[in-house]
């Protein structure tokens, strides 16, 4: 036995043996593989920053602890498999949400039960390289171990290297303003926004989320909010002769992108009904609305449209801050038009906590999953399809359960069938494309055609109602839908020139008092003030963080959820202000800013 193990006092015990090198190399290469896959979707710029190598090496040394200090190879194997699961989960999340999983969202894994198809659709074959590398590492370890027993040592070089790396990296960051400042510089940089994970690892992102969960509301931060808000350009009301709209109907179409509208592929019109609406002189249409939804996706879209705020930079506002005071479009309509406000969705109210947030937005009645019959099932979780959803909504309106006689209303409908992987039963399809069309593109266009029909039938019913003349109908995509498939499809012969390389969703207003086609780029944040304009609610005390597209002074650009800038060139001051809006909105929500102001608008 004495020959197998070297005593701790022996100088050789401080050497790094081949097994330590094996596990350490395996962990470090896993980080590099994650970074490479991550950067495929964005930019390889992080590889030119020293932070990537320093943080990845520090994380490697920490994760190597079970073997380097205690020679527990089985525990080290568990660590490797857990790391694989963490990396794969975050890559799957990133392909849809363009961010790592927020720290708070690890506790919301139950929400995924309703989106299992979307989850499976986020897996790529090369994700298997992570567990395969772990299996290979353990196989090599066992093979070598049979010939040479590992030394029971304390690996001094590992400890020394880790200590030195932490000290040097810590001092460097402190000299540059500290970890938080450096992380935020990358997070809000137009080129490095999606590079935080490669540069600071997933664990750095978790640490940032932790220290940002409950920030202090200092006088400086209050001043920062109020200075930004004070520089907002004023709303410009419509002419008083414009006939008012007393009702507002909002249809948030799941994952609907602009490029499918007014598009014919293989002699088949993808969205014939919506295309017909766009030709009406009373329709307002903006095809270039840039997605600004973040980690909350659909629930973020409701914040942008209903409350005129940009989503949290990390985490989901509806989970953390459902009881905040929000000024909203439904509340403005109730205040000025005495509306009854309804939300109709086939999702459960607990999904993204939308029941609680709807009430905070001023919704009076919520009809959700239990209120609809499963007459047409969609997806693996058997949710009500868009066609059945709108048919049942029409039935409820005809029976007087919704929009009772004499009511002014705000009605918000949230569709579902546009969720990935865009599979619908063959019997629902009315378009069919050749095998030369990539499968994802084919499925996406087919679902868009199906949802177009469902929305079309419902709007035809609305036009028969006596209240139609004074009703504004809004149709908008809640966020982009192609996610990580976009670049791939744009580079195929079938998709090139058809699939947009931009994350544009449509903004359509039917029976608008101002008919127009707005070709410039707008952000989703601009929907709220535009609707206030059209509904003649310009004097409502919260006009949002965006600008009405009816304002001729509005710049035709937007800053997206990835800090990507799309649209016309603008001056540096306007661009900086648009980027600051994401930070200011985050603070407004986190600090419940509106609740800290009295009715005169003076901060308490």
N, C-alpha and C positions, 0 to 999 in steps of 0.2 A: 504493500500500500504506500510505503514511503517513496517508492520510485514514481508513483503515478502523480502525486501532488507535490508541488514545491511550496515550502513554508513561506509565510508572509515575510519573514525576515530576510529571505534570500533576495539579492539584488535582481535576479532574473524575474522575480514575481512582479516587478513594475513594468515589464515589457508588454507591448500590445501583441497578443497572439493572433494567429491567422483566423480564428473564429470571430474575434472582435472585429477584425477587418471585414470579414464576410458579412456580418450583420450590419455593420456601419455602412458599408458600401451599398448594400441592398436598400437601406432606409434612404440614404442620400439620393440614389438613383430614382426612387419612387417620387421624391420631391421634384426632381428634374423632369420626370415624365409628366407629372401633374402640370408643371409650368409650361411644358411644350404644348400639351393638349389645350391648356387654358389659353395660351397665346395664339393658337391657330385661329381662334374666333375673334381676336382683337389685333394685337401687335406684339412683336417680339422685342419691343423696346426695353422691358424689364431686364433682359439678359445683358444689357449694357450698364446696369446699375449695380454697384457693389452690394446693396442691401439684399439682393436676391441670394447671393452666395453666402453672405454672413448669416442671415437669418435661417437659411436652409441648413447650414452647417451646425448652428446652435441647436436647432430643433432636432437634427440628427443625433447630436451628442446626448441630448436629454432623453430621447426615445430609446437610446442604446443602453440606458441605465440598467435594466434587468439583467443584461448579459455582462456588460463591462464591469459592474460592481459585484454582482452576486452569482454570475455564471448560471442563471436560470434560463436555459434555452427554451423551455416550454412556455414560460411566461413571455419571453421575447417573441416567440412565434405568435402568441395571442395578440401582442402589441402590433405585430406586422399585419395580421388579418384585420384588426380594428382600424388600423390606418388605411388599409385598402377600402374598407367600407365607408370611412369618412370621406376619402378622396372621390370615390365613385358617386356617392350621394351628392356631393357638392358640384361635381361636373354635370350630373343630371339636372340639378337645380339651375345651374348657370346657363345651360342650353335653352332654358325657358325664360328665366328671370334676369339673366345678365348680371348676376351678383352671387356671392357666396351665400350659403344659408345663414340668415341672421341668427344670432345667439338665441333670441326669444323663440324662433320658429322650431327649434328642436323639440320644444314642448307641444308643438301643434301638429305632430306627425299624424294624428288621427284624422286631420282634414284630408290627407291623401287617399283615404279609403274611398272617397267619392271621385277620385281622378286617377284611378289605377291605370287606365289606358294611356293617359297622358304621361304617367310616370314611366311605363314600359317603353313608350315611344322615345324617351330621352336617352335610352341606353345605346351605346355604340360598341361595336365589336372590340375595338382597341381598349375599352375599359377593362377587359379581361386580363390585360397585361399586368395589372396590379396583383390580383390573387395568384396569377401564374408565376410572377416573380417571387412571391412568398413561398409557394410550393417548391420552386427551384432552389431557393436559398436553404430551406429546411432539408431538402433532399441532399444537397451538397454537404451540409453540416453533418448529417447522419452518416454519409459515406466516409467522410474524413475522420469522424469521431471513432469509427470502428477500428481505424488504424492508429489513431493518436488520441489519447485522453486529454481533455482540456485542463489547463492549469487553474487551480482555484486561487485567483489573485485579485488584488485590488489594482485596477488599471490606472496608475498614476498619470501617464501621458494623456489619457482621456479627460481626467479631472482637471489637469493643468490647462489643456487646450480649451476646455469649456469655460473655465474661469477667465482665462485671458480674452477669449472671444467676447464674453459677456461684458467684461470691463471696457475693452476697446470700443465695442459697438455702442454700449451705453453712454460712454463719454462723447463719442462722435454725435450721437443723436441729441444729447443734451446741448452740445455746442451749436447744433442746428435748430434749436427751439424745442426739443423734446419729441418723444414718440408721437404724441397726439397731433402736434403741429405738422410733423413730417407726413403722417398718415393722411391727414386732411388735405395737405398740399397735393398728394397723389390722387386722392379721391375726387377732388374737384378740378383736376387738370384735364383739359379736353383730350389729351393724348394718353394719359396714364390712368384714367378713371377706373378701367377694368383691370388694372395691373397691380392692385393692392395685394391680392393673394400671392402672386409670384414673388413680389418684393418683400412681403412681411409674413408670409405663410398664412394658412387658415387660422392658426392659433393667434397670430397677431391681430387678425380681424375679429376674433372672438374677444380678445382683450379690449380692443377698441369699443366694441359693442357694450362690453361690461362697464367701462368707465363713462360711456355716454348714456347709459340707461336712465340715470337720475341726475342730470347736471344741475348746477345751482343757477337760479335765475338772478343774475347779478344786475346792478344798475347799468353796467356797460352793455350787457346783452339787451336789456330793455331799450336802451338808447339806440342800439344798432337796428332793432326792429322798427322803432318809431321813425328813425331817420330815413330808412328805406321806404316805408309807407308814405311818408310826407312828400317824397319825390315822385309819387305816382301821378301820371297825367290825369286830369279830370275826365269823367265820362261826358260824352256829347249826346244829349237826348235826340230822339227822332222828332221830326216836325209834329206839332200838336194835332195836325189834321189826320195823322195816321190812325186808323181804327184800331182800338185796343184788342188784345187777345186775352180772354178771361180764363182760358184753360190751357194747360201745357201737358203734352204727352211726350215722354222720353222713352225711346227704345234703344237700349244698349246692346248692340249685336256682338256676340262673343267672337273675338279674333278676326273681325271683318276688316280687310285691308282695301285701300282705294283702287289698287290696280285691277281688281276683278270687275269694277264698274266700267261701263262703256267699253267692254272688252269682248271681242269675238274670237274664239279659238276653234279652228277646224269647222268654220261656218256655223258655230253655235254660240249664241249670245248667253253669257254667263248669268247676268243679272238683268233680265229684260224688264222686270217691273220697276226696279229702282231707276233704270235708265230712262224709262218713260216719265217718271217723276221729275227727273233732272231737266226735262224739256219744258216743264211747266213754267210759265212766267212768274208764278208766285213761289218758286222754290229758290232757296239760298243754298248754294253748294260750294264747299271748300274741299277739294280733293287732296290737298297737301297738308293735312294735320298731323304733326309729328307726335308719335307716342311719347308720353312722359310718365306713364305708369311705371312703378318700380316693383319691389318685392311683393306687394299685395295684388298686383295685376288688376283683376276686375273690380275689387273693392277700392283700389286706388283710383280707377276711372270714375267711380261714384264720387270720390272726394274732389277730383278735378272739376267735374261737371256741376255737382250739386253745391259745393262749398267754395270753389275758386281757390283752393290751396293745392300746392304741390305735395306729393307724398313724402314721408319720412325718408331720410337718406339711408337709414338702416332700420329694419324692423317694420312692423305693420301697425299703422295708427289705430285701426279698428280694434286691435287686440290690447294695446297698451293704454289707449286714451279714448275709450268709447263714451265716457261720461263728460268729456270736455264740452265747453260751450262752443258750438259751431254756428256761424251765420250762414244761411243757405238759401238756395233758390226756392225750395218748398216753403221755408219760413217766410220769405219775401212775398210769395204768392198768397199765403194764408193771411199775412198782415195787410196786404193791399187789395186782394180779391176775395178774401174770406173763403179760400179753397179747402176742400177735404183732400188730404194727401194720401196716396196709396202706393205701396210697393208690391209688385207681383213678380215672383221668382219661383222656379221649381227647385232651387237649392234649399237646404235646411238653414234655419236661421243661425245655427251655430257656426256654419262655414264662414270663416274669417270674421265671426262675431257680427254678421251683417244685420241681425235683428236689433241688437243694441245700438249700433251706429245709425241705423235707419231712424230710430226714435230720436236720437240726438240731432239728426238732420231735419226733424220736424215731420216725419211720416206718422200719420194717424192710424192707418190700417195696413197690416202686412199679411199678404196671402203667399204662403210658401209651400214647401214640399207636401205637407199633409193635406193641403187644400186642393190638390190636383189629382185626378185619376190617371192611372197608368194605362191610357188607351193606346198610346204608341210609345214603346220603350226604346230608348237610345242609350248605347254604350253598355259596358260590362256591369255598371252599377244600376242599370235599368232606371234611367231618368226620363222624364217626359220630354218628348221631342218638340222642336219649335212649332211644327204644324199643329200638334195636339195642344200645345201650350196656348197658342193664340186662339185656337178654336174654343178652348175652355174659357179663356178670358172674355171672348165675345159672348159666350153663353152667360157668364156671370153678369156682364153688363146688360144684356137683354133682360135678365131676371131682376135687375135692380139691386143686385148684391154689391156691385161696384158702379160708381157714377150714377147715383140715384137722381131722380127727376128734380130739377131745380138746383142741383149742386154745381158750383164751380170746382174744378178738380186739377190736381197735379197727379198724373199717373206715370209711374216708372216701371218699365218692363225690362227684364234681364233675360236674354236668350241663353241657350246652353249647347245647342248642337254643333257649334263651331269649335268645340274643344278638340285638341289633338287626341287621337291620330286622324281625325276627319273621316271616319268610316261610318257610312249609313247603309241600311239595307238596300238591296238592289231594287226592290219594288218602289222605293221612294225616289229613285233617280229618273231624271228627265233629260239628262245629257250624258253622252258617252264619248270618251276620247280614245284615240288609237294608242297602241303600246309604245309609240315613240315619245309620248308625254310621260315624264317621270312620275312615279307612283304618288309621291307626296303632292305634287302639283295637281295631278289628276283628282286626287281625293279632295284637296282643298277647293278646287273650282266646283266640284260636284256638290259639296256641302254649301258653298256660297249660293249656288243656284237653288238649292232646297230652301235655305233660309230666306232668300229673295222672294220665293213663292209664298212662304208663310207670312212674311211681313206684308206682301202685296195684298193678300186676301184680307188681312186685318185692316189695312188702311182703306180698302174699298168699303168695308163695313163702317168705319168711322165716318166716311164721307156721306153715309146715309143718315147720320144722326143730325138732329136739328141744331146741335151746338157746334157743328163743324166750322161754320163761318167765323166763329170767335175762338177757334182752337189752334194752337201752335203745335206741330208735330215734329219732334226732333229724332233723327236716326243717326247714330254714331257708332263706330267701332270702338270697343272698350280698350283695345290695345292691339298692337301688331300680332300676327298669328304664326308666321313661319319660323321665327326664332333662328336656331342654328342652321336651318335648311336654306336660308335665304341666299347666301353666297354660292352654295352648291347649285341651286336651281338657276340662278342668274348666269351661271357659266355653262349651262347645258344648251344645246342647239334649240330645244323646244322652249326653254324658259327665257333665253336671252331676248331682250326687247319687249317681253311681256310681263314677267315678274319684276316688280320694282326692287331696286337695291336699297331703297330707303324705307324706313319704318313709318309709312304714311297710312293713316286710317281716315275714313270719310266723315265729314260733318255735313249733314243734310238737314235743312229746316223746310218742312212742307207747310204750305199756307202761310208763308212768311209775309209780314207787311212790307218787307223789302226783298224783292227777288233779285238775285245776282249770282255771279260765278266768281268766287274769290280764288284766283290762281296762285297767289303768293303763299309762302309757308306760314302756317300758324301753329301754335302749340295747343295741346289739349287744355291747358290752363286758360286759353282764350275763349273757350266755349261759354263759361259762366258769365263774364261781362257782356258777351255778345247776346246771350239770351236775356239778360237784364235789359239791354238796349231794346231788343225786339218786343219784349213784354211791357215796355215803358215803366220799368222799375229802376230807372237810372238813379233815383235819389235814395235808394235803399242804403243803409249805413255801411254795408260792406260790399264793395264792388269787385273784390277779388284781386289776385296778384297778376292776372293777365290783362290784356287790352282787347276791347271790342274790335272785331275786324271791320266794323262799320266806320271806325275812326280813320280818316284818310292819312293821319299822321303816323299810324302804326307801322313799325318796321316789319318787313316781310321775312322774318327769320324766327327760329326757336332753338332752344337748348334742350336736348332730349335727356332721357333718364340716364344715359351713359356720358353725359356732358358733351355729347356730340352736337355740333352746330350745323344746322341745315338752313338753306335759304339765301337771300341776297346778302351781299357784303354790307357790313354796318360798321359804325365807328366803335373804337375800343371801349368807350364809356357805356354805350348801350349794351354791348356784349358782356361786359363785366357786371352790369346791373342784372342782366338775365341770369347769369351764373349765380350771383348772390341771392337771387330769388329762391333757389333751392335751399340755401342755408337759412335764410330768414323764415321761410315757410316751416322748415323743420323746427326752428325755435318757437314759432307761434304755436305749433301743436304740442311740443314737449312741455312747454311752460304754461299751457292753457291760457295763453295771452289774453284772449277776449274775455275770459272770466275775471281777469285782473283789471278790467276797465269798468268804469261806471257808465251810466247812460249818456253822459256828456262826452264820452270818449277820452276822458282824462285817466291816466294810469293811477291805480290805487297804490 
